[in-house]
């Protein structure tokens, strides 16, 4: 015989409520800010890569100007 009892509907809803709360908290935490400040403080690897590429082109351009 099984000693398990059937969970009540309230007990079934609790994990879903926790999942929803956790999803909302993670979404708020990892949401990327808008604008230039959001690009600067971002930890997303694609945004960081774009920053490196743009910075490299700026320095290549400045080096070319100084070489003239």
C-alpha positions in Angstrom: 0.0 0.0 0.0 1.1 3.5 -0.7 1.4 6.1 2.0 1.1 8.9 -0.5 -1.8 11.2 -0.2 -3.4 13.1 -3.1 -2.2 16.7 -3.2 -4.8 19.4 -2.8 -5.3 21.9 -5.6 -3.6 24.6 -3.5 -0.5 22.4 -3.2 -0.5 21.9 -7.0 -0.6 25.7 -7.6 2.3 26.5 -5.2 5.1 25.3 -7.5 3.6 27.2 -10.4 3.4 30.3 -8.3 7.1 29.9 -7.4 8.1 29.3 -11.0 6.2 32.4 -12.1 7.8 34.5 -9.3 11.3 33.1 -10.2 10.8 33.8 -13.9 9.8 37.4 -13.2 12.7 37.9 -10.9 15.2 36.5 -13.4 13.7 38.5 -16.2 14.0 41.7 -14.1 17.6 40.8 -13.1 18.9 40.0 -16.6 16.9 42.6 -18.5 19.3 44.6 -20.7 19.1 48.4 -20.1 18.2 50.6 -23.0 20.4 53.3 -24.6 24.2 53.9 -24.5 24.5 53.2 -20.8 22.9 49.8 -21.4 25.4 49.0 -24.1 28.3 50.0 -21.8 27.3 48.0 -18.8 26.0 45.0 -20.7 27.5 41.5 -19.9 26.0 39.9 -23.0 28.8 38.3 -25.1 27.4 39.7 -28.4 27.3 43.2 -27.1 30.8 43.0 -25.7 32.1 41.6 -29.1 30.5 44.6 -30.9 32.1 47.0 -28.5 35.6 45.4 -29.2 35.1 45.6 -32.9 33.9 49.2 -32.9 36.8 50.2 -30.6 39.3 48.5 -32.9 38.0 50.3 -35.9 38.1 53.6 -34.1 41.7 53.1 -33.1 42.6 51.9 -36.6 41.0 55.1 -38.0 42.9 57.3 -35.5 46.2 55.5 -36.2 45.6 56.1 -39.9 45.0 59.8 -39.3 48.2 60.1 -37.2 50.2 58.3 -39.8 49.4 60.9 -42.4 
